[in-house]
Amino acid sequence: MKIYVLVKEVPDTYGDRKLDLETGLADRAAGDVVLDEITERALEVALSYADKNAGTEVVALSMAPETSTASVRRALAIGAASAVHVVDEELRGADLGLTAEVLAAAIRRGEPDLVITGNLSTDGSGGMIPAMLAEHLGFAQATALSAVEIGDGQLTGTRAADAGSQQVTVPLPAVISITEALPDARFPNFKGIMAAKKKPLEVLSLTDLGVSADPAAAPRTIMTTVAEKPPRAAGVKITDEGDAAAQLVEFLVQNRLV
């Protein structure tokens, strides 16, 4: 079985995040960047299956700037057998539609049996890529899974629901996304880090994939304005002089909170 896992480099959750007001894009040079934790968990799902099933090939796939090579190598150090890194300056600021099209083209080249992603990245939080990939590829899909069992020709998973949980089963090939309910990824040891330097890492461009980022060829999202988040307004202090409850009710009514 061949499993593709989508991995993504994101700004460190605990670091400062800034918006480039000229481009409207996140200023990734403003702080540290890391491999998104949810994509590491997705990688762990694939590696756990590979540990028990000989002949399983796990491939890490990332669409990211050239400077993200270290993060892609981390996926190899954790345990992926090889990696595919899509790099092209025309992809700077790509929206969800273009991102899904490019990733689908890269996945199609590898002909995997299963694609595993996180349900939400911690930077964009779009949550639409798994479903969009399944549509592009013509694969079955099962999203937001909190448990995964890969079987012979099919996959079974558990999805949280309002009234409990749902059991879902999809045939392979399929695209699935997982939640943070799945285990943390294994930590890359020294042996894994050294081995990662010799593992295959294929770098692809839009030309290699046969995809055009030209808006004239395929209309994309257009950003019209961008602005910084407004400063936080001062709170309202209520002094209890026997009428605190009335003041609180009035505040809630004025702000349409009740």
N, C-alpha and C positions, 0 to 999 in steps of 0.2 A: 504494500500500500504506500502511496505517496501522499503526504500531508503538507499543504502550504499553510504557514502561519503568518498573518500580517503583524508586523512589528512597527512601532512608530516612536520617533524621538520627539519629546515634548519639553517645554520649560519645566524646571524643577518646581513641584507643587509648593515647596516651602520657600521658594525664592521670590524675588520681586518680578512682576510682569509689567511690561510697558508696551504701549501701542505706538507704532510709527505713524504719526499724523499725516505724513505725505503719501504713504502707500495704503494705510488702513490695515496693515498686517502687524502681527505680533513681532516685536523686536527681539529676536532670539539671541542676539548678541548682548542683551542687557543683563543676562544672568546665566546660571548653569542650566544645562540641558541633560536629560536622562532618558533612558528607555522607559516608555510608559508602563507602569506596573500592571495594568490590565492586559497588555499584550504579552508581558512576561508570563502571566497566569495562563494565557492561551497557549503559549509555547510549552508550558508545563503539562497541559492536557495532552498535547501531541507526544511529548517525550515520555510521559508515563505509559502511553500506549506502546510506543516503540520499544521501551524497556522489556515489555512482556511479549512482543510479537516481532520475531526476527524478520528481517527483510523490509521493515518499515523505514521509509526515507522521509525525514523532516526537513523542509526547506523554509527558511525565513525570508519574507518578502517585505521590502520597504520602499516607499516613494518619498525621497527626502533629498535635501541638498548634498553636495559633495562633502561638506564638512561633517556629515552624519555617519561617516564610515566607522568611527569608533563605536557608535551605538549598534550598528549592524554587526560589527565584530563581537559585541557583547552577546548577541543572540547566538552566535557560533560558539562562544565560550561556554554559554549555558548548556549547549548540547545539540543545536541544529547541525545537520550534516553539511549543509551548504546554504548559501544566501543569494538573493537576487536584489540588487539595489538599482532602482530606477532614478536616474539623475538627468535633469534637463532644465536649463535656465528658464525655458518657456513655461515650466510648471510652477514657477514662483507665484504664490497666491492662488493656486488652483482651487476651484470650488468643489463641492461634493460630486457634481455631475462629471466633471473632467477627471477627478481623482478616481472615481469608480470605473470610468472607461479605461483609464490607463492601467489600473491594477488588474482589471478583468483581462486586458490584453496580455499582461505579463503572466497571469495564471493560466490562460489558455495555452500559452507556449509550453508550459510544464506538464499539462494534462494530469492534474492531481485527482485523487479520489475524494479528497476532503479539504476544505478550506476552513480554518479556525481564526476567528477574530475576537477582539474584546467588544463589549456592547457599546461602550462610550469611551472616546479618548478624553484625557483630562484637559486638553487645550480647547479643541473645537466643540466637543460634546454634541456633535451632530446626530450620531446614533443611526444614520441611514445607510452607511456604506455596506453592511452585510446584506441587506435586502436588495440594494442596487446591484451589488455584485452577482447575487443569485439570478436577478433578472437578465443581466448581460450574458451570463454564462449558460442560462437555461438549467441551472441546478435547483434541486430542492433546497429549502431553507428552514432553519429552526433557530430562532433568536432568543437572547436573554436567558440562556440555560444556566441553572444553578447546579446541575449534575449532568454528566455525560458518560454514556457507555457506547463504545464503538464496537459494532458487531460485524458479522459476515454479510456484506452487501447492504447494511443499514445501520442507522445510528438512533439510539434512544436517549432522550434527555428529559429533564424536569425543569419546568418553568413556573416561577412563582405567580400566583393569581390572587385576586381579591379575596376569594373564598377558600384559599388553601394553595394547592399546587396542581399543575397539569402534567400529564405524561404525554410526550410527543415522540413519534417515530417517523423518520424520513429515510428514503432510499438514498444510497450513494450513486453518483457523486452529489455532494451537498455542501452548502455554506452554513456554518453555525457561528453564533456569537455567544460568549460566556460572560457571566457576571463575577463580581468579587467574592461570591460564595465559594468559588473554586479555590484550591490551595495556592499558596504562594509559590513562586518559581524557585527551583533549586539555585543555590549560590554558586557561581563559577569558581572552581578551584584552580590552583596553579597549573595543573595538567591541562585543564580545559582551556585556560587562557593561552597557553603555549600552542595547543593543538589548533586553536582558532586561527592562528597566523598562517597555517598551511591549508586550511579548508577552502574549497572553491567559493569565490565571491564574484558573481557575474554582474557587471555594470551595463545597464541598458539605457538607451535614449528613446525619445519619441519616434525617431526615424526607425530604430530597431523594431519598435512595436507597431509601426504603421498607424500611429495615432496623430492627429493634428490638433494643436491647441489654438489654432487661428479662429477667433470669434466669427469670422465670415464663413468658415466651413461648418461650424457648429456653435450656435449662440450659447454664451455662458452667462453666469451671473454678473451683473454690472454694479459696482459700488458707486453710489452717487455722492455721499458725504461721509465724513468720519470726524468724530470729536472725542475728546477725553471724557471719562466718566465724571460727572459733576461732583464737587466736594460734598462730603456728608453734611447735611444741615444739622444745626444744633437741636438738641432735644427739648422737650417741654418739661419743666420741673413743676410738680404739683406739691404745694405746701399744705399740709393738713391743718386747717383751722376750724374743723368741724364740718367742712363741706367738701372734703376730698373726693368722696364718692360721686357727688354731683359734678365736680370738675372733670373727673375721669370719664363719666358718661358723656358729658358735653364734648370732650376731646374726641372720643370714639365716634360720635355722631358727625362732628365736623369733618372728620377724615374718612367718613363712610366705611367704618370698620365694624359697624353693627347695623 
